[in-house]
Amino acid sequence: MQNDHSRLPQPSAIDFDQTPFVAIWETTRACDLACRHCRAEAIPDRSSEELSTDQGLALLTQLAEMGTPICVLSGGDPAKRPDLCTLVEHGARTGMRMATIPAATPLLTRQL
């Protein structure tokens, strides 16, 4: 997977009154852990109210079009989303720098 970060606007060219420098998307509240320090209020399974894959791809496209250079996918545990790699790859193809904040569970693999 190639990241074309050259398409990202330089920080000096970004109007931060209009565009966030970092977008953090809580992709799910689902998590197999219930850490006391976590503000996500974890639930065991994904909610039907979460964005679908198509909605998530559209969100990432919109963020990239706004010029947002960095997107962090968090949760809960974003690894609970079967489409996580699809979302990360799409965001990277738009030129954004992508990151995840996964939980330390068996779902965390080298692929993630």
C-alpha positions, -999 to 999 in steps of 0.1 A, spaced: 0 0 0 15 33 -11 8 65 8 10 97 -13 16 122 15 28 147 -11 -8 154 -18 -13 166 18 -13 203 23 16 217 42 6 227 78 14 264 69 -12 261 41 -40 248 63 -66 272 77 -72 255 110 -103 276 115 -118 256 87 -100 223 87 -89 201 116 -53 189 117 -63 156 132 -96 138 130 -103 111 156 -131 88 147 -145 65 174 -154 37 149 -171 15 175 -177 13 212 -174 -25 210 -145 -39 230 -137 -72 247 -121 -52 276 -136 -29 302 -106 -7 312 -114 17 340 -93 44 324 -111 42 290 -136 69 283 -153 49 255 -178 31 278 -171 -2 261 -199 -26 251 -194 -62 241 -208 -60 206 -210 -35 178 -240 -11 177 -264 -8 147 -259 29 151 -223 28 140 -214 41 105 -216 14 78 -185 7 57 -199 29 29 -206 57 53 -171 53 68 -155 55 34 -175 86 26 -165 102 59 -128 95 52 -131 109 17 -148 141 31 -120 145 57 -94 142 29 -112 167 7 -112 191 36 -74 188 38 -73 169 71 -38 154 71 -41 128 99 -70 105 108 -70 82 139 -94 54 142 -102 46 178 -129 28 198 -137 8 219 -116 -15 199 -115 -7 162 -103 -42 155 -139 -53 163 -148 -38 129 -143 -64 101 -139 -35 77 -110 -19 96 -83 -27 70 -106 -14 42 -111 19 60 -74 23 68 -64 15 32 -90 39 18 -79 67 40 -43 61 31 -51 61 -6 -67 96 -2 -33 108 11 -42 110 48 -18 96 74 -38 68 91 -34 55 126 -54 32 149 -57 29 186 -65 -8 191 -71 -27 223 -46 -53 234 -67 -83 227 -62 -114 204 -79 -93 176 -47 -73 174 -26 -89 147 5 -80 127 -18 -71 98 -34 -43 119 
